[in-house]
Amino acid sequence: MNTTKRDFLTVWDLSSEEIDSLLKRAIELKSGKDANKCPLIGRSIGLLFEKASTRTRVSFEVGIYQLGAQSIYMNPKEIQIGRGETIHDTAKVLSRYLNAIVIRTFSHHTLLEFAHYSSIPVINGLSDLHHPCQALADLMTILEKKGPLNGTRLAYIGDGNNVANSLIEAAARTGIHMTIGCPKGYEPDPDVLEKATSVSKNEIVVMKEAKDAVFKADVVYTDVWVSMGQEKEAAKKKMKFSRYQINSKLLSYADRDAIVLHCLPAHRGEEITDEVIDGPQSAVFDQAENRMHIQKALLEFLLK
């Protein structure tokens, strides 16, 4: 195992200063600076995806191409890991061919095991516990739309899932005040909350009432109530979360200039209404675009 390589498995893998630097670089890249430069020419980046994807796959593939590198998409069913080859052997072999790998997996344990045996940087493209690339794009969007992150008030409404976990870590790293509104039994990971509240000087609080969580927020954020792989729980969760929809009434409790974020895909009419996601306060599609720019900055950083 190469102990000098850097992985990005959770937001904690970056310091506050490194996050600040990545955000500045992503904004530069978005502006077109260095558009004709190919800092990663000759490199090959693997994309190992157990889960289907739109934004993660396309944003990484296009971003990798723009950096001058080659992307190689791998579906586990089409390589030997799908026929019983161990993660250990797969990580060792792919490390000989690639310069970095992005993994989108059901189990965070799979990601940790792969990173342990890999000698190249491993990037978490999504796991059941964390979605750190999404959180970086969220920070970039908030910075663009609302200015300095420290002291910004972010309300996350809905399921305390992988997106919520990474947002909590991002808030702790950047000084964002964060409130999480969710039903009892659907809170974010307790270990994530405990660590975040222990290192952050700013407020990170779980609330049961969506209205209380949204009150005076600068940013209102939601995600689907039923994540991929949870389809059997759909009816139960929709009933539990019916009071946590982001609609114009709930949004009225936030700051009048608040922006609305959603990591997509959205189940319109469930966690968010058409009126809000397509309305003037929505920054959802800027947020989706920013996945590509921040991931380009991240790849540059990890492979420099």
N, C-alpha and C positions, 0 to 999 in steps of 0.2 A: 504494500500500500504506500502510495506517495503522500507523505505527510505535509508537503509544501503546497499542494494544490488547494484551491478554494472551491467549496461547494456553495450552492444557494438553495437550502432546503426549507428554511424558515426566515422570516424577517430578522430574527435575532442574529443571523449570520453576517449582517452588516451593522456597522456602527452608525451612530447618528451622523457623523461627519461623512461617512461613505455614502449614506443615503442622500445627503445634501449634494454631494458631488455628482452622483448619478442623475439626480433630478435636473441639475444645471446642464449636464451633458445631453440628456434626453431632449431638453428644450432647444439646445443648439442644433441637434440633429433634426428635430422637427422643423426648424426654421430654414433648413437647407444647407447649413454650414457643413463643409466637407462632403457635400453630396457626390462629388466626383472622386473621392478617395475611397480606397478599398483596403482598410486596415487589416482585414482578416483573409486576404487573398491566399489561396492555397490551403485553407483550413477546411475541415469537414466536421459538421455538427450533426449528431444523430438525434432523431425524434422518435422515442419509443413510447407509443401511446396505447394503453389498455382501454382508455375511454375515448369515445367519439368526441370530436371537437370542431368548432368553427373558428373562433377567435384565436385560441392558443396555437393551433396548427398554422393557420394562414399568416398570423402576425409574425410567428417565428420564421416560417419559410421565406416570406418576403423580406423580412429584416435581415436574415442571414445572407440572402442574395445581394441585398444592397450593400452589405459589408464586404462583399467579394468572396464569401465562402460558399461552400456547397452544403445543402441539407439533404439528409437521407432519412426518409420516413420509414418506420418499422412498426408493423402491426404484430403483436405477439403471436397471433395465429399463423403468421407467415414466416416466422423464424423458429429456430430450434427450442427456444424457451417455451414455446407453446406445445412442444412435444416432450417436455420433461427435463430439458437441460437446466441445470441449476443457475440461480442468480449469480452465484460465485463465479462459475465458468463463463457465463455470458458477459459479466462485467470485466473479467480479465481479458477476454478476447476482444470485445469492442474497444477497450482502452488501447489496443494495439493498432486499431484502424482509424479511430476518431480523435478529435481534439477536445470535444466536449459532448455532453449528451443531455437532452431535455427529456424528462420522464413524466408522464401523466398516468397515474395509477390509482387503483381503488384503495390500496392499503399503504399508509405511511411507512409501515415496517418494511415493505418491499423497497421503498426509496432509500431508507437508512441502510439496509443490507447492501444494496447496489453501490451506494456511495462508499461504504466501508471497503469494498473490494476493488473499486474503480481507481485508476491512477490518473484519471482526467476529471475536470470539473463536472459535477452533476447539478442540474438545475431542476427544481421542482416545478413542473408545469401544471400540477394539481395533484393533491392527494386527499384522502378522506379527512385529514386534520388541518391541512394548510393550503393556501393558494397565494403564495407570496408575490408572484409576478403580477397578479391582479392588484394586490395591495400597493405595489410601487406605482402602477398606472393610476390608481385612485389618488395617491399622494400628488402625482404630477398634475392631475386634473384639478384637484383642490387648490394647488399652488397657482395654477394658471387663472382660475376663476375667482379665487378669494384672497390671494396674496399669502403672506407668511403663514406657515403651518402652526407655529407655536401659539397657543391660545385659541385656535379655531375650534368651534363647537360642532362635533359630528354626532349625529343620531343614527344608529343602525336599528332598523325595525324588522323583526322576523326571526327566522330560525338561527340559533347560535351555532352555525355550521363552520366549515373550513374558511369561508370568506370572512366571517365575523372574527374567527381566531386570528387570522393574519392582519385584519384591520386593527384589532386590539394591540397587537405587537407594534404595528406601524404607528399607532397613536402614542404608545409609550416611548418610542424612539424619537418622535418629532415634537412632543409637547402638545398634541391635540387633546382637547377635552372630549371624552367619548361617553355617550349614554347608549345602552343597549336595551331596547324594548322587546320583550319576548314572553310567551306564556311559561308558566311553571313547568319544569321538566325539559325545557328546550334551550337552556342557557348555554353559553359558550363553554369550551373545555375549562374545567376548574384550574388545571395546572397553568394554562395560558393566562387566565385571569389573575391567579396568585402571583405569578412572576411579573406580569405587567404592572400590577398595582404596587409591587414592592420596589420597582425601579423607576416608576414614573412619579413626578411631582404634580402632575395634573390629574384631573378627575377621570376615572374609568368606573362607571357604575352600571349595574344591571337593574332595570326597572320592569315591573309587570304591566304598567299601563303605557300604551304607545303614545298617548297624548302628553304624558309627563316627560317621556324620553325626547320627544320632538320639540318641546317648548323652547323657543328662542334659538333653535339650532341654525347654524350657518350652512350645514350640509345634511341632507336627509337621504339615507342609503337603504336599499332593500335588495333582497335576492329571492329566488324561488323558494316556496315553502317545501316542495318535494324535490330533493336532489336526485340525480341519476343513481339508480340502484335502490331507491326508497319507494318504488311504485306501490308496493303492498300496503304502505302506510298512508297512501294518498288521501283516502276519505277521512281518516282520523285527523290527519294534520290540517286539512282544509277547514274542518270544523273548529279545531283549536285556534287556528290563526285568523279566523274571519274578522276579528276586531283589529287586525294589524295590517290592513290594506293601506297603501299609500294612495290616498285620494285627495281631492281638493280641500275637503273639510279638515283632514288630519294635517295637511300641509299648511293650512292657515295658522296653526299654532307655532310654526317655525318662524324664523326671521323673515321679513317680507322679501328680502333679497336672497333667500336661501336657494341653493342649487340642489337638484335631485340626481342621485347616482343609482345605477343598477348594473351589475357586472354582466348581465345577459347570459343565456337567453331568458327573456321575460315571458311569463305566463300572463298575458294581458287579461285584465278582468279578475285576476286572483290577487297577487301581492301588490299590483300596481294597476291603475286605470290608464286607458288610452289618453284621457285628458291631461294627465300628469306627465306620462312618459313622452308625449308629443308636444307638451306645452312649453312656454317660454322659459321656465325655470329648469328644464331638463338639460343636463350636460352628458347624457348617457352615451351619445354617439361620439362625442369628443373623447370620452373615457375609453370607449372601445378602440378608437384610433391610437390612443396613447399607449396601448399595450405594445405596439410595434416599436415605438420610439424608445420607451424605457428598456425594453428587452435588448435592443441594439446597444444601448449604453451599458447594460449589464454584461453582455457578451464581450464587448470591448474590455471592460474592467477585469473579467475573469480570465481572459486570454491574452492580456497585454504582456 
